Amino acid sequence: MKKLNILIILLTFAFIANAQTGKPKAPEFALGTFTDDYGISYTINDTLWVQNPKTKYHIIKWNPEKQYLVAKNDVGNKTDGHKYTRIDYMTFTGMAPYLWGFCLTAYDAETDAIAEQTASADRQNPKKGCNGYPFSRMKKIEIKPSTN
């Protein structure tokens, strides 16, 4: 009986520790396949942001409360491989079908800490709040299964 109690206590601590160290996940609206208002397509999940055809960002941290993520640039990216990126995002109202947008606030930081400490984009001015440029607006697209 004593061993069972100890086992239960250990499992409880393990569960609590795991819950406290669990990484925040992407907000639901940012998951899936999208195209921006420049015609570029993206696929986004909790751990990877792909800007097609070949640019990849390996997501280290989502901060849904402050609306940004930090990622390590893929070694195969055409530019800034092995550097770090901060992507700020925001949701939109009255811009359907564009429901949210993003800004590459930092894209060539030497460390993840430097990328994260970069000043956030100006969400009060989405038309110029991304380093003088507009946020890239994103709309969800459905991938149709092939009929071959």
Phi and psi in degrees as GROMACS dihedral restraints (atoms count N, CA, C in turn):
[ dihedral_restraints ]
;  ai    aj    ak    al  type     phi  dphi    fc
    3     4     5     6     1   -63.1    20    10
    4     5     6     7     1   -40.1    20    10
    6     7     8     9     1   -64.7    20    10
    7     8     9    10     1   -37.5    20    10
    9    10    11    12     1   -65.1    20    10
   10    11    12    13     1   -42.8    20    10
   12    13    14    15     1   -61.9    20    10
   13    14    15    16     1   -42.5    20    10
   15    16    17    18     1   -63.9    20    10
   16    17    18    19     1   -41.8    20    10
   18    19    20    21     1   -61.9    20    10
   19    20    21    22     1   -43.7    20    10
   21    22    23    24     1   -62.5    20    10
   22    23    24    25     1   -42.6    20    10
   24    25    26    27     1   -63.5    20    10
   25    26    27    28     1   -44.8    20    10
   27    28    29    30     1   -63.2    20    10
   28    29    30    31     1   -42.4    20    10
   30    31    32    33     1   -64.5    20    10
   31    32    33    34     1   -37.7    20    10
   33    34    35    36     1   -63.4    20    10
   34    35    36    37     1   -45.5    20    10
   36    37    38    39     1   -63.2    20    10
   37    38    39    40     1   -40.4    20    10
   39    40    41    42     1   -63.3    20    10
   40    41    42    43     1   -41.9    20    10
   42    43    44    45     1   -64.0    20    10
   43    44    45    46     1   -44.8    20    10
   45    46    47    48     1   -64.1    20    10
   46    47    48    49     1   -44.3    20    10
   48    49    50    51     1   -61.6    20    10
   49    50    51    52     1   -41.9    20    10
   51    52    53    54     1   -65.8    20    10
   52    53    54    55     1   -40.7    20    10
   54    55    56    57     1   -65.3    20    10
   55    56    57    58     1   -36.3    20    10
   57    58    59    60     1   -75.6    20    10
   58    59    60    61     1   -27.3    20    10
   60    61    62    63     1   -99.0    20    10
   61    62    63    64     1    -0.7    20    10
   63    64    65    66     1   -61.9    20    10
   64    65    66    67     1   132.4    20    10
   66    67    68    69     1   -74.3    20    10
   67    68    69    70     1   141.9    20    10
   69    70    71    72     1   -61.4    20    10
   70    71    72    73     1   147.6    20    10
   72    73    74    75     1  -102.4    20    10
   73    74    75    76     1   171.0    20    10
   75    76    77    78     1   -64.7    20    10
   76    77    78    79     1   146.4    20    10
   78    79    80    81     1   -65.2    20    10
   79    80    81    82     1   147.0    20    10
   81    82    83    84     1   -54.0    20    10
   82    83    84    85     1   -40.1    20    10
   84    85    86    87     1   -64.9    20    10
   85    86    87    88     1   -20.6    20    10
   87    88    89    90     1   -93.1    20    10
   88    89    90    91     1    -0.3    20    10
   90    91    92    93     1   -92.8    20    10
   91    92    93    94     1   131.7    20    10
   93    94    95    96     1   131.6    20    10
   94    95    96    97     1  -154.4    20    10
   96    97    98    99     1  -116.1    20    10
   97    98    99   100     1   133.7    20    10
   99   100   101   102     1  -137.0    20    10
  100   101   102   103     1   164.7    20    10
  102   103   104   105     1  -130.7    20    10
  103   104   105   106     1   144.3    20    10
  105   106   107   108     1   -97.1    20    10
  106   107   108   109     1   179.2    20    10
  108   109   110   111     1   -76.5    20    10
  109   110   111   112     1     6.5    20    10
  111   112   113   114     1  -106.3    20    10
  112   113   114   115     1     1.5    20    10
  114   115   116   117     1    85.1    20    10
  115   116   117   118     1     9.8    20    10
  117   118   119   120     1   -87.4    20    10
  118   119   120   121     1   137.9    20    10
  120   121   122   123     1  -101.8    20    10
  121   122   123   124     1   153.4    20    10
  123   124   125   126     1  -139.4    20    10
  124   125   126   127     1   150.9    20    10
  126   127   128   129     1  -128.6    20    10
  127   128   129   130     1   127.0    20    10
  129   130   131   132     1  -130.6    20    10
  130   131   132   133     1   133.3    20    10
  132   133   134   135     1  -135.1    20    10
  133   134   135   136     1  -169.1    20    10
  135   136   137   138     1   -63.4    20    10
  136   137   138   139     1   -26.5    20    10
  138   139   140   141     1  -120.0    20    10
  139   140   141   142     1    -8.2    20    10
  141   142   143   144     1  -145.0    20    10
  142   143   144   145     1   134.1    20    10
  144   145   146   147     1  -117.1    20    10
  145   146   147   148     1   115.7    20    10
  147   148   149   150     1  -112.5    20    10
  148   149   150   151     1   123.2    20    10
  150   151   152   153     1  -103.5    20    10
  151   152   153   154     1   109.2    20    10
  153   154   155   156     1   -69.1    20    10
  154   155   156   157     1   145.0    20    10
  156   157   158   159     1   -92.3    20    10
  157   158   159   160     1   -23.9    20    10
  159   160   161   162     1  -137.6    20    10
  160   161   162   163     1     9.6    20    10
  162   163   164   165     1   -95.2    20    10
  163   164   165   166     1   126.3    20    10
  165   166   167   168     1  -127.4    20    10
  166   167   168   169     1   140.8    20    10
  168   169   170   171     1  -123.5    20    10
  169   170   171   172     1   121.8    20    10
  171   172   173   174     1   -89.7    20    10
  172   173   174   175     1   109.6    20    10
  174   175   176   177     1   -72.7    20    10
  175   176   177   178     1   124.1    20    10
  177   178   179   180     1   -94.3    20    10
  178   179   180   181     1   -39.0    20    10
  180   181   182   183     1  -152.2    20    10
  181   182   183   184     1   131.1    20    10
  183   184   185   186     1  -102.1    20    10
  184   185   186   187     1   136.4    20    10
  186   187   188   189     1  -123.8    20    10
  187   188   189   190     1    82.7    20    10
  189   190   191   192     1   -62.1    20    10
  190   191   192   193     1   -30.6    20    10
  192   193   194   195     1   -64.5    20    10
  193   194   195   196     1   -42.1    20    10
  195   196   197   198     1  -100.4    20    10
  196   197   198   199     1     3.4    20    10
  198   199   200   201     1    59.8    20    10
  199   200   201   202     1    55.7    20    10
  201   202   203   204     1  -151.6    20    10
  202   203   204   205     1   166.7    20    10
  204   205   206   207     1  -136.4    20    10
  205   206   207   208     1   158.0    20    10
  207   208   209   210     1  -121.4    20    10
  208   209   210   211     1   136.6    20    10
  210   211   212   213     1  -141.1    20    10
  211   212   213   214     1   156.9    20    10
  213   214   215   216     1   -97.9    20    10
  214   215   216   217     1   129.0    20    10
  216   217   218   219     1   -69.3    20    10
  217   218   219   220     1   137.9    20    10
  219   220   221   222     1   -64.8    20    10
  220   221   222   223     1   144.6    20    10
  222   223   224   225     1   -60.4    20    10
  223   224   225   226     1   -28.7    20    10
  225   226   227   228     1   -83.1    20    10
  226   227   228   229     1    -2.3    20    10
  228   229   230   231     1   -63.1    20    10
  229   230   231   232     1   144.6    20    10
  231   232   233   234     1   -59.0    20    10
  232   233   234   235     1   -37.5    20    10
  234   235   236   237     1  -133.0    20    10
  235   236   237   238     1   154.3    20    10
  237   238   239   240     1    61.0    20    10
  238   239   240   241     1    29.2    20    10
  240   241   242   243     1   -59.4    20    10
  241   242   243   244     1   144.8    20    10
  243   244   245   246     1    69.4    20    10
  244   245   246   247     1     3.3    20    10
  246   247   248   249     1   -93.0    20    10
  247   248   249   250     1  -174.4    20    10
  249   250   251   252     1  -124.7    20    10
  250   251   252   253     1   149.6    20    10
  252   253   254   255     1  -128.0    20    10
  253   254   255   256     1   143.0    20    10
  255   256   257   258     1  -115.2    20    10
  256   257   258   259     1   127.4    20    10
  258   259   260   261     1  -116.8    20    10
  259   260   261   262     1   115.3    20    10
  261   262   263   264     1   -90.7    20    10
  262   263   264   265     1   146.7    20    10
  264   265   266   267     1  -140.0    20    10
  265   266   267   268     1   163.6    20    10
  267   268   269   270     1  -156.2    20    10
  268   269   270   271     1   156.8    20    10
  270   271   272   273     1   -94.0    20    10
  271   272   273   274     1   157.9    20    10
  273   274   275   276     1  -120.9    20    10
  274   275   276   277     1   152.8    20    10
  276   277   278   279     1  -124.3    20    10
  277   278   279   280     1   143.3    20    10
  279   280   281   282     1    75.9    20    10
  280   281   282   283     1    17.7    20    10
  282   283   284   285     1  -123.7    20    10
  283   284   285   286     1    19.8    20    10
  285   286   287   288     1   -50.7    20    10
  286   287   288   289     1   141.6    20    10
  288   289   290   291     1   -84.8    20    10
  289   290   291   292     1     5.2    20    10
  291   292   293   294     1   -85.0    20    10
  292   293   294   295     1   110.0    20    10
  294   295   296   297     1  -100.2    20    10
  295   296   297   298     1   -15.7    20    10
  297   298   299   300     1  -157.7    20    10
  298   299   300   301     1   167.9    20    10
  300   301   302   303     1  -147.3    20    10
  301   302   303   304     1   169.1    20    10
  303   304   305   306     1  -140.2    20    10
  304   305   306   307     1   164.3    20    10
  306   307   308   309     1  -138.8    20    10
  307   308   309   310     1   129.9    20    10
  309   310   311   312     1   -80.1    20    10
  310   311   312   313     1    88.5    20    10
  312   313   314   315     1   -66.5    20    10
  313   314   315   316     1   -43.2    20    10
  315   316   317   318     1  -135.4    20    10
  316   317   318   319     1   142.1    20    10
  318   319   320   321     1  -136.9    20    10
  319   320   321   322     1    -5.6    20    10
  321   322   323   324     1  -138.7    20    10
  322   323   324   325     1    35.3    20    10
  324   325   326   327     1   -71.7    20    10
  325   326   327   328     1   147.2    20    10
  327   328   329   330     1   -73.2    20    10
  328   329   330   331     1   -27.5    20    10
  330   331   332   333     1  -137.9    20    10
  331   332   333   334     1   163.8    20    10
  333   334   335   336     1   -66.8    20    10
  334   335   336   337     1   -33.8    20    10
  336   337   338   339     1   -64.9    20    10
  337   338   339   340     1   -42.0    20    10
  339   340   341   342     1   -63.8    20    10
  340   341   342   343     1   -43.5    20    10
  342   343   344   345     1   -59.8    20    10
  343   344   345   346     1   -45.4    20    10
  345   346   347   348     1   -66.6    20    10
  346   347   348   349     1   -32.9    20    10
  348   349   350   351     1   -81.5    20    10
  349   350   351   352     1    -5.9    20    10
  351   352   353   354     1   -61.1    20    10
  352   353   354   355     1   138.5    20    10
  354   355   356   357     1   -56.3    20    10
  355   356   357   358     1   138.4    20    10
  357   358   359   360     1   -69.7    20    10
  358   359   360   361     1   160.1    20    10
  360   361   362   363     1   -68.4    20    10
  361   362   363   364     1   158.8    20    10
  363   364   365   366     1   -88.1    20    10
  364   365   366   367     1    96.0    20    10
  366   367   368   369     1   -73.5    20    10
  367   368   369   370     1   -14.7    20    10
  369   370   371   372     1   -73.6    20    10
  370   371   372   373     1   -16.4    20    10
  372   373   374   375     1  -135.0    20    10
  373   374   375   376     1    69.6    20    10
  375   376   377   378     1   -63.5    20    10
  376   377   378   379     1   -15.1    20    10
  378   379   380   381     1   -81.3    20    10
  379   380   381   382     1   -18.1    20    10
  381   382   383   384     1  -141.2    20    10
  382   383   384   385     1     5.1    20    10
  384   385   386   387     1   -79.4    20    10
  385   386   387   388     1     1.0    20    10
  387   388   389   390     1  -107.0    20    10
  388   389   390   391     1    77.6    20    10
  390   391   392   393     1    54.4    20    10
  391   392   393   394     1    39.2    20    10
  393   394   395   396     1    91.2    20    10
  394   395   396   397     1    -5.8    20    10
  396   397   398   399     1  -114.9    20    10
  397   398   399   400     1   165.8    20    10
  399   400   401   402     1   -76.6    20    10
  400   401   402   403     1   154.8    20    10
  402   403   404   405     1   -60.4    20    10
  403   404   405   406     1   142.8    20    10
  405   406   407   408     1   -75.7    20    10
  406   407   408   409     1   121.4    20    10
  408   409   410   411     1   -85.5    20    10
  409   410   411   412     1   138.9    20    10
  411   412   413   414     1  -116.2    20    10
  412   413   414   415     1   135.9    20    10
  414   415   416   417     1  -127.3    20    10
  415   416   417   418     1   141.6    20    10
  417   418   419   420     1   -71.8    20    10
  418   419   420   421     1   140.7    20    10
  420   421   422   423     1  -125.1    20    10
  421   422   423   424     1   147.9    20    10
  423   424   425   426     1   -98.0    20    10
  424   425   426   427     1   132.5    20    10
  426   427   428   429     1   -86.9    20    10
  427   428   429   430     1   119.2    20    10
  429   430   431   432     1   -85.6    20    10
  430   431   432   433     1   132.2    20    10
  432   433   434   435     1   -63.8    20    10
  433   434   435   436     1   143.8    20    10
  435   436   437   438     1   -69.7    20    10
  436   437   438   439     1   148.2    20    10
  438   439   440   441     1  -108.0    20    10
  439   440   441   442     1    25.5    20    10
